[in-house]
Amino acid sequence: MDKQRFLHHYLNLQLGILFDQIKPVADSWFCSNASGETPFWNQAVAFEPLTDVQIDRIEAEFEKIKRTPAFYLPQQDNLADFSLALKNQGYETKTSEVFMFHDGKNVPVLNFDSLKKVSSETELETFMKIFDDCYRSEDEKAGRGSGFNQCLQSTKDDWYRFHKNNRVEFFILYFENKPVGIISLTNYEDMGYISNIGVLPAYRGLGLGKQITLFGVEMSKKHGNQTHFLIAEQGAAPEKIYEKIGFESKLVCDLLVKEKLAV
């Protein structure tokens, strides 16, 4: 897999969703969001080491839009020293994300008929309620980091913008006639990005997460996508769960954020 080509494709998939704008700045791709302040939505993606002058140019761009400087770097040998240099300048690793891929083969059918596509505003509200309830702060198996309310609103906006052309699809899982889980699928050219996987705490441990996730793969295949993938936090429990159901980790990227001044 050509990592650079894939990430370019992924950035384009997220244009209009995570990012309002993507532009080249100092040998990086500068991705920004006018309404969201989180570094997940405002970051410079680099594939080669940058000079101090280039870093200064990129940081100046962040200053223009009043965002915290952040770099998104694939974990690869040629960027190891650059990552260390950023840390010496006050950057810290906020998270490491794993891109995990499923080959689409031998997907077991797990009562996929119990998942229904969100096609009305009433169903959208049900989806958003489950999304919110899946990430309660008191839930030890999930988290609500800073900016979660912005994430909720952005997710809702995505449905209004893209559901009619199937670029973004939301689905609700029903168990014993109750809505208990959700999943999203973003379709872009030949890629199917599976996200927003969630099951209400009271219904975990029943295999519903597996059912939802593999449904996402099947839907991606039905759209004719050749690449089916999701993103997990490196080392967190979901990564192991996804591996067990056929996903393979092929790319890890670090998000480095300038949280403090260099010493």
N, C-alpha and C positions, 0 to 999 in steps of 0.2 A: 504494500500500500504506500503510495506517495503521500506522506503526511502533509506536506505543504499544499499540495493540490487539494487534498481533502479539506483542510482547514479553510482554504480560500472558498471552497464550495459551501462549507458550513456557515461561514460569515455571511455569504449571500443569502443562505436560507433564513438567517436571522434578521436580515434587513427588513425593516418595517415591523419587527417583532421585538427583539431585544434592543436593536440599534435603529436609530433614526437616520444615521449617516455613517458611512464608511468611506474614508479617504486616505490616500497615501501621505504620510508625513515622515520625513527623515528615515526612509527605508523601513518603515513599519506601516501597518494598517491601523489607522486611528478610528476607533469605533466609539460612537457617543449616542447618548439618549437625552433629549431635551427635558423630559419630565421626571426621569429617574436618576437619583444621585449615586446609587450603589456602584461600586467598581465592577460588578458583574455586567453592568450595562455601559460602562465607560472604561475603555482599556485600549492600550496599544499592543497589537499583536506583532511579534517580531520572530523572524526565522534565522537571522544572522546576528552576531554580536554588533552592538552599536557603540559609537564613540561618545565621549562626554559631550561633545558639541551636539550630536544628534539627540542625546538624552535631554539636554537643555531645551532643544527645539520642541521636543514632544511635551516636556513639562510645561512649556510656555503655552502650548495648545490647551492643556488641561486647565491652566490658570485662566485662559480666556473664557472658558465655559464654566468656571468655578466648580471644578470637579477634582477629587483627590487623584494624584497621579497613580497609574496602575499599568503594569505590563503583564501580558499573557504569553507565556513562553512554553513551547513543547519541551519535554524532558529529552534532550539529545546532547551528545558529546560536545558539539560545537558551541553550545550555549551555556555550558557548565560554568566557565569562568565569568561570562557576562552576568549570569544569575548571581554569582558571588559578589561581583562588583556592585550590582544594584543593592544588595544587602548591606554592603559597606557604605552606601550612600543613604541608608535609612529605610530601605524597602524591607518588608517582611512578607513571608509566604502566608497569604490568607487562606488558601485552599489549594489542593491538587485534585484536578478533575480527570477521571478516567473515561475515555470514549470506548464503549463496549459494543461489539458487533455480533449480529446473528446471521448465519448463512442462509436462513430461511428454509433449511431442509429438515424433514422429519419432525415437523411441529405437531405435537399431539393436540387433538381437538378436545377442548375442556369446556364444554357447554358454552360456546361462544355466543349462542343465541340469547344468553342472559345479559348481554351487553347491548345497549341501545344508544344510537347516535343522538346527540343533542340537536334538536331541530326547531326549538321554539324558545322564547324568552322565559317561559315558565320552567322548562327543562334546564335552561342555563342557570337559573337561580338555584335549582336543586344541585347542579354540578358545583356551583360556587360555595354552597353551604357545606357540601361534603369536603371540598378542598380546604375550606377554613377549619372544619372540625378535625381533619386529618393532621393538622399541624398546630394544635393547641400547645401553648407554652408548657403546660403541665404534663404533656405526653412525652415520656422519656425516649420513645422510639422515633421521634421526629422533632424537628426544631423550627422555631420561628425567628430567624435572624432579623437584624435590622433591615428595614425596607420591605417587610413582608406585606404590609397593607398596600404598598405600591405594586408589589408583585401580583396581588389579588386583582387590583384594578386593571393592571396591564393585561392579565390573562383574560379578563372579561372583555376588554376592548379588542383583543385579538379575535375573539369569536365574532364580534360584530363586523370587523373588517374583512375577515377571510373565510368565514364558514360557507358562504354561498358558492365560492369557487373551489371548495374542498382543500384549499391550501392548509388550513388549520381545521382539525376535526376534534370534537370532544365526545367522549362516550361515558355512559353511566352503567355501572354493574349493579344488577338487581339480584338479591339473594332472599329467597322466601318472600318475594314480592316487595322487598324493601330496597331502596337505593342505598348501597353501602360502600361503593368504590368508584373511582374515576380513572381516566387515562386520556391523554391527548396524543394526537398524531399530526405532525407537520410534514407535508409533502412538497418537495421542491425538486423539479427535474427528476433525477433518478434516485433521490434520497428520501428515506422515511425516518424521521426523528421522533422517537417515542419519549414522552415526558409526562410530568404531572401524574405519576402513578401513585395512587393512594387508596388505602382501605381503612375504614373507620376502626378505631382501636378495639371495639367490642367484637369485631369480626375477623381479627387477625388470627393466624394459626390454622386456618381452614383451607389453605391453598389458593385463596382468592387472588393474592398478589401474583402468583404464577399464572393463573388463569387470565388475569387482565393483561399482563406483560406479553404473553404469547399471542393473545388476541391482537395486540398492537403489531406484532410481526406479521400475522396473517393479513391484517388490513393493509399494511405497507405493501405486501406482495400483491394484493388485489389491485392496488393502484399502479402496479407495474414497476415499482421501485426495485432497484438492484442492490441498494445498500440499506440495511435496517440497523439502526443503532440507537443507543441511549447514553446518558452521561451519569456517572456515579462519583461519589467522593472516594478518593483513593484510600483504601484501608478501612473504610466503614463497612458495616454489616451488609448493606444492599449489594455491594460489589460481589461478595461471596455467593449471595443468593442468586444473582443474575448469572454467575458462572455455572451454577448447578443446573440452570434451565437452558444452557446452550450458548450464552453470550461469551465472547472472548475479548479480553482487554488488549487493545492494540496501540493505544496512544494515550499518554498522560501529559497534561499541561498544568503548569503552575501559574497561579494568579498572585503576583507580587504587588503589594500596595505600600505606598510611602506614608506610613502611619506616624513616623517620627523624623526629626531632623537628624542628619548624620552627625556622628560624634567627631 
